[in-house]
Amino acid sequence: MDDAFSREVTLRSLLKSKGYDFDHENQYWVREWITNGGQEKVLEVALKTEDGEWNKLMMTTGGKVFYAEAIGGGVE
């Protein structure tokens, strides 16, 4: 098995195990965080860039990004 393909399969399994779901429309992995007694929601997004690197974003449900971090080849 190709190393890049193996890493991709491992990463997808890790994301699923951490509660992420793949959003086909937006082409990223996402999980929802609910805070303040259920009154606020934020999205944690793992996004693979065109150059094969991964970024983690925190955004509102309306799509406003308030935190971004380049995480390289894997998701923590």
N, C-alpha and C positions, 0 to 999 in steps of 0.2 A: 504494500500500500504506500502511496506517495506520502512523504512527510507532511506537506502542506495540507493535503486532504485529511490526514489523520488528526492534525492539530485542529482543523475546522470542525470535525466530528466531535472531538473532545470538548472544544469550546461550546458548541451548541448543546451538548449534554450538560455541561456545567451551568449554562444559562437557564436551561429548563429546571435543573435541580434547585436553583436559587429563586425560582418563581417567575422568571421572565416568560413572556409569550411573544411569538413572532407576529408582528403587525405587517401583513402582506401589502396593505395599501401604501404604507410609508417605508417599507423595506428596512425595518429595524426591530430590535428586541426591546421589549418594554415591560416594566412592572410598575404598579401603582402603589403609592404610599398615601395613607389617609391619616391626617393629623387633626389636632384641635377638636377632639370628640366627634370626628366625622364631618366637620364643617369645611375642611380644606383637603384638597387632593393635589399631589404632585406626581409627575411621571419621571421615572429613572429609565433612561434610554441607553442602550449599548448599540453603537452604530459603526459599521465597518465602512471605512472610507474607500475611495477609488484606488488608492495606493496600497490597500490591504491592511492598513493599520486600524486600530479600534479607538473610539472616543466614547467617553461616558458623559451624558448630559443629564441635567436635572431641569425640568421645564414644567410650566403650568399646563393644565389640561387644554388651555387655549393656544399652546405652542410657544409661549415666551420662555426662552432659555435664560436661566439665572445662574447656572454653574456648568462649566465644561472642563473636561480633563482629557488629555491624550493619554491613553493607557497602553499604547503600543500593540503588541501581538496577542494580548490576552485580557480577560476580564477578571477583576478581583472578586 
